[in-house]
Amino acid sequence: MTALVILVPALPLFAALAPIAPLRARELGIVLAATGTGAFACAIAVAVHVANHGAFEAGSGFLYVDSLSSFFTLTVAFVVVLASFGSIAYLRSEERRADLNRLQIRLYAAGFALFGGLMLASLETGNLGLLWVLIEASTLASAVLVGLEAQARSLEAAWKYIIISSFGVTMALVATLFLYYSASSLVLSPNQRLTWPALFLHAGALQHDSLRLAFLLAVIGYGTKVGLAPMHTWLPDAHSEAPSPASAMLSAALLNTGMYAIIRFQALARPELGRYTNHVLLVFGFASIVIGALFMVRKGNFKRLFAYSSIEHMGIISVALGFGGVLGLYGALLHTLNHAIGKCVLFLTSGEVVQRWRTRDAGRVAGVLARAPLVGGVLLLGSLAIVGSPPFGLFLSEFTIIRAGFRGSSWLPFLLLALLVLAFIAFVRTTADMATGEPQAAEGAAERQSIVGASPLVAGMTVLLVLGLWIPGGLNSLIMHSIGAIT
Amino acid sequence: MTLLLTAESLSATSTAGTLLDLSAVVMLLCAFACLGSKLFDRYIAYYAFQSIVLAFAAGVVAYSLHEPALWALAALTFLIKGIGIPLATRRFLLDRLELHRDAAVSTGLSTSLIIGAFLTAFAYLAIRPSTLPHGLVASAVVPISTAIILLGALCMVVRRHTIAQLIGWLILENGVFLGAITLTATFPFIVEAGIFLDLVAAVLIMITFVSGLAHRLATATAPELRELRH
């Protein structure tokens, strides 16, 4: 079992060594996809084991997998699989066009593998200090991807990304210190005072003031990673400048990893601080939804549009955590999974569009459906899915969250609903114009649809559709067990 | 004698406590000096001196608690933060890009010093009364380290040059470390080592980005980093 748990992050981390070997770009892509798929298979096996035998702990808490971690591991691993198939297509086309030199292609493969592996590793540790170390390390690996294209724009985005998130994550380190301090009156060994299950057992006895400071700083610190407003400013730049498969990973995996850390801190703080934790998350959540929805109204770079939509969705998840209760948590986790898949598909689609049209400006793209029916279709359906229209999964999870809201307060869910409608109009207005309309004569005709490039799009949309119609029993019990693990 | 012998049990009146207090004050002064300067090599010199004082403080805690892991931490701090990072920044950024004077300051020096003084007072008011017990060294040092964190953040805000922002972040990080060694001296070493590794990797990547940016724009100041607005 230990070997299996270690293999989940170790396979992608091992792939980070592949660029040393004299492989061509597409072969590097295949290595990424193979190790990603292997990691996903191991993650499924771990989830099954955890479901049958309860939480797994080894190495005095440095390895710790309960239902919540295995839920997030599955989500992230699935995103890594989709994005790595997208990477094959990306690397192949960059190789053909020779936009990137050999070093950049190698850096891409190494950065991508490290990024995925470190995120998976951070989800499998029970030590909050190590969690911090791994999240910061995955930030660094992803910063390499953002700055990869090495033009002034992407370097600028990478600088903004690394300096703002380093600042934020340092706040999260201070939070970890105060959490450690808040446990100093308990009879725990130094190592246990950082280990989540041991702390959770004594969560009611943590020192009140330091715990409150720790929780606030954790929300601000890890919230910077999640892209909660007002700490979101790095996000649109980094997401729009990174290569599309990397944007997909940033949006669908990294943000969730940050949210995972916040969920852990909230679970520790709730017994002592009570509803206070919910109110904090509601405030940051609504701020993010408002910011995300308002900035989506402006037409322009479509990758920025998707990035603002990520801010909005992280806000929705945060609001769901704020509503709390079993229903709220259920909605939050389900929405995490749905958003991850949906946004991953959309960013990969945007990559296909960028490759054909050579622009990121939504105003200059028209008639995707006519030029590339599959990409256009996925763009249209994916947009409808991400704004929460039935029959896709996000409708179900947003509906659950709104229902959870009505249990607690009478007017907040209405506000949420109004903002969702605004986001719906703003988002679909842009993407529908891109998908339909008459294409200009020479635009986007160059490339044939590759099967590798199409496979993650079709697979992702299929899963999203299935999740909208039917939640498999295994997934349902995994989510219920996850809620049990943190309440 | 007890289960846990941590820095929280160091009393403020012991020799070690006095030395720690003193180091913290010197580190705070370094942060202020950095805030009040306009020359790039001064920034780096103050940062290097601050890191060496931090290494000394870590050594004091290591000596009084007999923690071998903390000795290692003190040595690492001295070698990497006190010598390595300042040398690398000087060699790869200042010398190669021929930078001397920081012209990209958004707030006047005296204004930022006054704001810094307010932040220091705020750190005392916010941290001291409720969270920490009196009479222990942590209750004297943690407010100072909070002030250093805030001053580092202030540096990042009022300076627009990327190198100044980098130094601001490093000062902030020093503040966190000072808090860490007094508040949580028994932090597991593997975690501390990981934090250090991250820091080094972050600085290396940042240096690469800054020099890449500076090659493309004559001077990489934040107001010139406006391309993404459009």
Interface residues (C-beta under 8 A of the other chain):
Chain A: F62 N127 G129 L130 W132 V133 L134 E136 A137 L140 A143 V144 G147 A150 Q151 A152 R153 L155 E156 A157 A158 W159 K160 I162 I163 S166 F167 T170 L173 V174 L177 F178 Y180 Y181 S184 V187 P190 N191 L194 Q207 D209 S210 L213 D237 S240 E241
Chain B: L3 L4 T6 E8 S130 T131 I149 A153 M156 T162 Q165 L166 W169 L172 E173 V176 G179 A180 L183 T184 T186 F187 P188 I190 V191 G194 I195 L197 D198 A201 A202 I205 M206 F209 V210 G212 L213 R216 L217 A220 L225 E227 L228
